[in-house]
Amino acid sequence: MSQPPGCAAMHELQSRAPAHLPCLPDEVLALVRCRVASEPFSLSAPEARWIEALGDHLLRFLRSQNRLYFESVEGRQPVWVSRCLDAGKPASLVSRARAARSRDTLPVIIRPDLIPTPTGFAICELDSVPGGFGLMAALSPHFAALGPRLLTHAPVPDAFAAALTALSDVASPRVAIVVSAESSDYRGEMSSLARALRGNGLSASCVAPGDLRFVDEGVCIFEHGRLRRIDVIYRFFELFDLPNIANIEPLLHAVDAGAVTITPPIKPHLEEKLWLALLHHPALKQWWWNDLGADTYASLIQAVPETWLLDPSATAFPTLTSTGRNLGSWDELAIATKAERHVVIKPSGFSEYAWGSRGVVIGHDKSRADWTLALNKALADFASTPWLLQAFKNGRRVSIRYHEHGAESVMEGRARLTPYYFIANGRATLASVMAMVCPLDKKKIHGMPQAVVAPCAVETD
């Protein structure tokens, strides 16, 4: 899968006269914490094909991640791999992740963060506990009515229902989407998605962890005045936050006993960003090549920016691609000039700073003192919270229309695209692609009030 050509016409595509999105219902607007575009975000046909093909590559990558972890644990691959992935995790959590009964289980959603650059897409992160797909489920039908073909192989509720059903021995499982207090900003969209699942004939509820009840090792919720047993739990909470989750011990006990299925599985090694650094690690090149296959390996290496572990014991160091200077130590990186620091520091995972761009530090956006402080902290934290260094990819400039205060405006910005692939029966189904466009002066592209959101559509000739 080669990269699509850079779409120099993207600016023009997004500036065409809109089809005028009709007024959204209040219940949909209540889910949005930013601006909504007047039209879908246009992608060229080659770009759409690239995103469609990406799901199968990422599913192979996810399987290979899990396989490499266990081969490292067993000593058949370098043991430092699993040690890095297990760093900072409680022993009980690591033990659950290694349990034989769940060895081959994988998350049911893969969501990459794609930055459209002048030369193609850059995969800057992977998220297996993502938000946003409930919002896309609510927005997409309204955008689909505008005419352009939305980039999807199945509606989000259909793909999600299929993925959850495939996990259960029950033909029509009862599902609970469990949203923690820390993730409460997403409770509205998860509740909306539960309603959509019910519309598809699947019994589904959105609940807080404290709403769960435990009877004979089974997990139940009160519904219509009676206890109803849950077959599948979709957890919308991070594993680092487990000590703050109500009912977590009886819930984990029920999962251990096989009384309920939980997804994403309790496998913190699959929720680490450092897999992007391991993909680029020279010591693992042959393993990735053999396990992924030449086509998937080449496609991912081309799309994933160079990424390195910020390991204080490292003996090999990055080359600063902005200037071509070869570093001989982390100290040299600390004193690098802003022009050389087109790199990003980010925590790998298992940390409150590892989501929502909270821990991201952009090198050329910081003073030398602040940059040195961030770098030294990352190196000092390696044993408990590994951090990464990643080449910064600047998105190409786009233009998007949106409605605000009854008037239509145009914003120049840069985009992040987030495809949602749902996994069922060994296949990855693309259900939606969300575009988040942020103003040009924002180097971090993430949800913010000034951002504009839209589903992606395929450009028509």
matplotlib code that plots the C-alpha trace (Angstrom):
import matplotlib.pyplot as plt

x = [0.0, 1.9, 1.0, -1.5, -0.1, -0.1, -3.4, -2.4, -6.1, -7.3, -7.6, -9.7, -11.9, -12.8, -13.6, -16.2, -19.8, -21.3, -24.5, -25.7, -26.0, -29.5, -30.0, -28.9, -31.3, -30.6, -29.7, -27.0, -25.7, -25.5, -22.8, -20.5, -17.9, -16.6, -17.9, -19.6, -18.7, -21.3, -20.3, -18.3, -14.5, -13.5, -10.9, -9.6, -10.3, -6.7, -6.7, -10.0, -8.6, -5.5, -7.5, -9.8, -6.7, -5.1, -7.5, -6.2, -2.6, -3.4, -5.2, -2.0, 0.0, -2.2, -1.9, 1.9, 2.1, 0.4, 2.5, 5.8, 4.9, 4.3, 7.4, 9.4, 7.8, 8.8, 12.3, 12.0, 12.4, 14.4, 13.1, 13.6, 10.5, 8.1, 9.9, 9.4, 5.7, 5.2, 7.0, 5.1, 2.2, 1.0, 2.0, -1.7, -2.5, 0.5, -0.6, -4.1, -2.7, -0.7, -3.5, -3.8, -7.6, -7.1, -3.8, -5.2, -7.9, -7.6, -9.5, -12.6, -11.7, -8.6, -8.3, -5.2, -4.5, -3.7, -2.1, -2.6, 0.8, 1.8, 3.3, 0.6, -0.7, 1.4, 0.2, 1.2, -0.8, -2.9, -5.8, -7.7, -9.9, -11.0, -13.7, -15.5, -17.2, -20.4, -20.4, -19.8, -22.7, -24.9, -23.5, -23.1, -26.7, -27.2, -24.1, -25.0, -28.2, -26.0, -25.1, -21.3, -20.5, -19.3, -16.2, -17.7, -18.3, -20.9, -22.7, -21.0, -23.9, -23.9, -20.2, -20.0, -22.9, -21.2, -17.9, -19.6, -21.8, -18.8, -17.3, -20.2, -21.6, -25.0, -26.7, -28.0, -25.8, -26.8, -24.2, -23.2, -21.0, -19.3, -18.0, -15.8, -15.9, -12.6, -14.1, -17.4, -17.0, -17.9, -20.9, -23.3, -22.0, -21.8, -25.4, -26.4, -24.6, -26.3, -29.7, -28.5, -27.5, -31.0, -32.4, -30.5, -32.1, -29.2, -29.9, -27.5, -27.1, -24.6, -23.8, -21.3, -19.1, -21.0, -24.2, -23.0, -24.3, -22.8, -24.9, -23.4, -20.3, -22.4, -22.6, -26.0, -27.6, -31.0, -33.2, -37.0, -37.1, -35.3, -31.8, -30.6, -27.4, -24.8, -22.9, -20.4, -19.0, -17.4, -15.1, -14.7, -12.0, -8.2, -6.3, -4.1, -7.3, -8.4, -7.8, -10.4, -13.1, -16.0, -16.6, -13.4, -12.4, -15.7, -15.8, -12.3, -13.2, -16.2, -14.0, -11.4, -14.2, -15.5, -18.9, -18.7, -16.6, -14.9, -13.5, -11.0, -9.3, -7.4, -4.1, -2.1, 0.7, -1.7, -2.4, 1.1, 2.2, 5.7, 4.7, 5.5, 9.0, 9.3, 8.2, 11.2, 13.7, 16.5, 16.9, 13.3, 13.3, 13.6, 10.9, 8.4, 9.2, 8.6, 5.5, 3.7, 4.7, 6.7, 3.7, 2.3, 5.7, 6.7, 3.3, 3.5, 7.2, 6.4, 3.4, 4.6, 7.0, 10.4, 9.9, 12.4, 12.2, 13.6, 15.8, 18.5, 20.7, 20.5, 23.7, 22.2, 20.5, 18.3, 19.3, 17.5, 15.7, 15.1, 18.9, 20.4, 22.6, 23.5, 23.1, 25.7, 23.8, 20.5, 22.5, 23.0, 19.3, 18.8, 20.9, 19.6, 18.4, 14.7, 15.3, 16.6, 13.9, 11.1, 10.3, 7.6, 7.9, 4.9, 4.2, 3.7, 0.7, -0.6, -0.6, -3.2, -1.0, -1.0, -4.4, -6.0, -2.5, -2.0, 1.6, 2.7, 5.7, 6.5, 10.3, 10.2, 7.4, 9.4, 12.3, 15.5, 15.0, 11.4, 12.6, 15.5, 13.2, 10.7, 13.4, 15.1, 11.7, 11.0, 14.4, 14.0, 10.5, 11.7, 11.5, 7.9, 6.4, 8.3, 8.2, 8.7, 10.5, 8.7, 9.5, 7.0, 4.8, 3.3, -0.1, -0.9, -3.2, -6.9, -10.0, -13.3, -16.7, -18.8, -21.9, -21.7, -24.2, -26.4, -23.7, -21.4, -17.6, -14.5, -11.5, -8.0, -6.4, -4.7, -6.5, -6.3, -8.3, -9.4, -10.8, -12.7, -12.1, -14.3, -12.9, -15.3, -14.5, -11.0, -11.9, -11.5, -14.6, -14.2, -17.2, -16.4, -13.6, -13.7, -11.9, -10.9, -9.6, -7.8, -6.7, -3.3, -1.8, -2.4, 0.4, -1.5, -4.5, -7.1, -10.6, -10.9, -13.7, -12.2, -11.9, -14.3, -15.5, -17.0, -17.3, -15.1, -16.5, -15.0, -14.5, -16.8, -15.5]
y = [0.0, 3.0, 6.5, 8.5, 11.5, 14.7, 16.4, 20.0, 20.7, 19.9, 23.6, 24.1, 21.1, 22.3, 25.8, 24.8, 26.1, 23.9, 21.9, 23.6, 21.2, 21.4, 22.3, 19.5, 18.3, 19.5, 16.0, 15.9, 19.4, 18.5, 15.9, 18.4, 20.4, 22.3, 23.7, 21.6, 21.9, 22.9, 20.0, 16.7, 16.9, 15.9, 13.2, 12.3, 8.8, 7.7, 9.0, 7.1, 3.9, 4.3, 4.7, 1.8, -0.5, 0.7, -1.2, -4.6, -3.4, -2.1, -5.4, -7.3, -4.9, -5.3, -9.1, -8.8, -6.5, -9.1, -11.9, -10.0, -9.2, -12.8, -14.0, -11.5, -12.7, -16.3, -15.3, -16.1, -12.4, -9.7, -9.5, -5.7, -5.4, -6.8, -5.0, -1.7, -2.5, -3.6, -0.7, 1.0, -1.5, -3.3, -6.9, -7.9, -6.1, -7.7, -11.1, -10.6, -9.4, -12.7, -15.0, -17.9, -17.5, -14.0, -14.5, -13.9, -11.4, -8.0, -4.7, -4.4, -0.9, 0.4, 4.2, 5.8, 9.5, 10.5, 13.8, 14.7, 16.1, 17.4, 14.0, 11.7, 10.6, 10.3, 7.8, 9.7, 7.6, 4.5, 4.4, 1.3, 3.1, 6.0, 8.6, 10.2, 7.2, 7.9, 11.5, 10.1, 7.8, 10.8, 13.2, 10.9, 10.4, 14.2, 14.6, 11.6, 13.4, 16.2, 13.9, 13.2, 9.5, 9.3, 7.1, 4.1, 0.4, 0.2, 2.6, 2.9, 1.3, -1.7, -2.2, -1.8, -4.2, -6.8, -6.5, -6.8, -9.7, -11.6, -11.6, -13.5, -17.0, -15.4, -14.6, -11.2, -10.3, -7.7, -4.9, -2.3, 0.6, 1.5, 5.1, 6.3, 9.7, 10.6, 9.9, 11.7, 14.2, 11.3, 10.0, 11.9, 10.3, 6.9, 7.2, 8.2, 5.2, 2.9, 4.2, 3.6, 0.0, -0.6, 0.7, -2.1, -4.7, -5.1, -4.6, -1.9, 0.6, 3.3, 3.2, 4.3, 1.7, 2.3, 1.2, -2.4, -5.1, -8.6, -11.7, -15.2, -13.8, -12.4, -8.7, -7.0, -3.6, -2.4, -1.9, -1.3, -2.1, -5.4, -6.8, -7.8, -9.8, -8.3, -10.5, -8.0, -4.8, -2.1, -0.3, 3.4, 3.9, 3.8, 1.0, 3.5, 4.8, 1.4, 2.4, 5.2, 3.0, 1.9, -1.8, -2.6, -5.6, -7.5, -6.6, -8.0, -11.1, -11.6, -11.2, -13.7, -16.2, -15.9, -14.5, -11.5, -10.5, -7.1, -5.2, -3.7, -6.6, -5.9, -5.9, -2.7, -3.7, -3.1, 0.5, 1.8, 4.3, 2.9, 0.3, 3.0, 3.2, -0.6, -0.7, 1.5, -0.2, -1.7, -4.7, -5.8, -5.0, -8.6, -9.8, -7.2, -8.0, -11.7, -11.4, -8.5, -9.5, -7.3, -5.2, -4.3, -3.7, -1.3, 0.5, 1.1, 2.1, 4.7, 6.1, 6.1, 9.0, 8.0, 7.3, 6.5, 5.4, 8.0, 5.5, 7.0, 3.9, 4.2, 3.8, 4.9, 8.2, 9.8, 11.8, 15.2, 15.0, 18.8, 19.4, 16.0, 16.2, 12.9, 13.0, 11.4, 11.7, 13.0, 15.9, 17.1, 16.9, 19.1, 21.9, 21.5, 24.7, 25.3, 24.8, 21.3, 20.5, 19.5, 16.6, 15.8, 14.3, 12.3, 9.7, 6.2, 5.2, 4.2, 7.8, 10.6, 12.6, 10.0, 11.0, 14.2, 15.6, 16.4, 15.3, 16.3, 18.7, 20.1, 20.9, 23.9, 25.4, 25.6, 27.6, 25.8, 25.8, 24.3, 21.8, 20.6, 20.3, 18.2, 16.0, 15.4, 14.5, 12.0, 10.3, 10.2, 8.6, 5.8, 3.0, 3.8, 5.7, 5.4, 8.5, 8.7, 11.1, 11.4, 13.4, 16.2, 16.1, 19.4, 19.0, 20.6, 23.6, 23.1, 25.3, 24.3, 26.0, 26.0, 27.6, 29.7, 32.2, 31.8, 32.8, 30.7, 31.2, 29.7, 28.7, 28.0, 25.2, 21.8, 18.5, 15.3, 12.4, 9.5, 6.4, 3.9, 0.3, -2.3, -5.8, -8.8, -12.4, -11.5, -8.6, -4.8, -2.8, 0.9, 2.6, 6.3, 8.8, 11.9, 15.1, 17.5, 20.8, 23.2, 26.8, 27.3, 28.8, 25.5, 23.0, 20.4, 19.1, 17.8, 18.6, 22.3, 24.8, 26.5, 23.2, 22.2, 18.6, 16.7, 13.2, 12.5, 11.9, 10.8, 13.5, 13.1, 13.9]
z = [0.0, -1.2, 0.0, -2.0, -3.8, -1.9, -2.8, -3.7, -4.5, -1.0, -0.2, -3.3, -2.6, 0.9, -0.4, -2.9, -2.4, 0.4, 0.1, 3.3, 6.1, 7.5, 11.1, 13.4, 16.1, 19.6, 20.8, 18.2, 18.9, 22.6, 21.7, 20.0, 21.9, 18.9, 15.6, 13.0, 9.3, 6.7, 4.5, 4.6, 4.5, 1.0, 0.2, -3.2, -4.5, -4.0, -0.5, 0.2, -1.2, 1.0, 4.2, 3.2, 2.8, 6.0, 8.3, 7.3, 7.7, 11.2, 12.2, 11.2, 13.2, 16.2, 16.0, 15.6, 18.6, 20.8, 19.4, 19.9, 23.5, 24.4, 22.5, 24.5, 27.7, 26.8, 25.8, 22.1, 21.3, 23.2, 26.8, 26.9, 24.7, 27.3, 30.1, 28.4, 27.7, 31.3, 32.9, 35.7, 35.6, 38.8, 38.9, 39.1, 35.8, 34.1, 35.3, 33.9, 30.6, 30.3, 31.3, 28.9, 28.4, 26.9, 25.1, 21.6, 22.5, 20.8, 21.0, 18.7, 17.6, 15.9, 15.5, 14.0, 14.1, 10.5, 9.6, 5.9, 4.8, 1.4, 0.6, 2.0, 5.4, 8.6, 11.3, 14.5, 17.0, 17.5, 20.0, 21.0, 23.6, 21.4, 21.7, 18.8, 17.1, 19.0, 17.6, 14.1, 14.5, 15.3, 12.7, 9.7, 8.7, 8.5, 6.3, 4.2, 3.2, 1.5, -1.4, -1.4, -0.6, 3.0, 3.4, 5.2, 4.6, 7.3, 9.7, 13.1, 15.1, 12.7, 12.8, 16.5, 17.1, 14.9, 16.7, 20.2, 19.1, 17.7, 21.2, 22.8, 22.6, 22.8, 19.5, 20.7, 23.8, 26.4, 26.3, 28.8, 27.7, 31.0, 31.1, 34.0, 35.7, 34.1, 30.7, 31.5, 28.7, 26.3, 28.3, 26.0, 22.8, 24.4, 25.6, 22.1, 20.7, 23.1, 21.8, 18.2, 19.2, 20.6, 17.4, 15.7, 18.0, 20.4, 24.1, 25.1, 28.0, 28.9, 32.6, 35.2, 36.9, 40.1, 38.4, 38.0, 40.3, 40.9, 41.4, 41.5, 39.8, 37.0, 36.2, 36.1, 35.8, 36.9, 33.9, 33.9, 37.6, 37.5, 37.4, 33.9, 33.3, 31.1, 28.5, 27.0, 28.6, 26.4, 28.8, 28.2, 30.8, 30.9, 32.7, 34.5, 36.2, 37.6, 41.3, 40.8, 39.2, 41.4, 41.5, 39.7, 41.8, 41.5, 37.8, 37.2, 39.2, 37.0, 33.9, 35.3, 36.0, 32.4, 33.7, 31.4, 28.4, 28.5, 25.6, 25.1, 26.9, 30.1, 28.2, 28.9, 26.5, 23.6, 24.7, 24.5, 21.9, 22.1, 19.5, 16.9, 18.2, 18.3, 14.7, 13.7, 16.1, 14.0, 16.3, 15.4, 11.7, 10.6, 13.0, 11.8, 8.2, 8.7, 10.9, 9.1, 5.6, 3.2, 2.0, 5.4, 6.9, 4.0, 4.2, 7.9, 7.9, 5.2, 7.0, 10.7, 11.4, 12.8, 16.5, 19.2, 22.9, 25.2, 27.0, 29.2, 28.6, 24.8, 22.8, 19.4, 18.9, 16.3, 13.3, 13.4, 10.0, 9.9, 9.6, 9.1, 12.2, 13.8, 17.6, 19.8, 23.1, 24.6, 25.9, 22.4, 21.8, 24.9, 23.5, 19.9, 18.3, 17.6, 13.9, 14.7, 17.2, 14.8, 17.1, 19.6, 23.1, 24.3, 27.0, 25.8, 27.9, 31.3, 32.4, 32.8, 30.4, 27.6, 26.0, 24.7, 23.9, 27.6, 27.7, 24.2, 24.0, 20.6, 20.4, 18.1, 20.2, 23.4, 24.9, 25.4, 29.2, 28.9, 26.2, 28.4, 31.4, 29.4, 27.9, 31.3, 32.8, 30.0, 30.5, 34.3, 33.9, 31.6, 34.2, 35.2, 32.2, 29.0, 26.8, 23.0, 20.7, 17.3, 14.2, 13.9, 10.8, 9.8, 8.2, 4.9, 4.9, 4.3, 4.3, 5.8, 6.0, 9.2, 10.7, 13.8, 15.3, 12.2, 9.7, 7.6, 8.0, 6.4, 8.5, 7.3, 9.3, 9.5, 9.8, 11.8, 10.3, 12.6, 10.8, 13.0, 12.1, 13.9, 14.3, 13.9, 12.8, 11.9, 9.6, 9.9, 8.8, 8.2, 9.7, 9.6, 9.2, 11.3, 10.2, 13.0, 11.6, 13.9, 13.3, 11.7, 14.8, 16.8, 16.5, 18.5, 16.5, 18.9, 20.2, 21.1, 20.9, 17.8, 15.9, 13.2, 12.9, 9.9, 8.6, 5.5, 2.1, -1.2, -3.8, -6.9, -10.4]

ax = plt.figure().add_subplot(projection="3d")
ax.plot(x, y, z, "-o")
ax.set_aspect("equal")
plt.show()
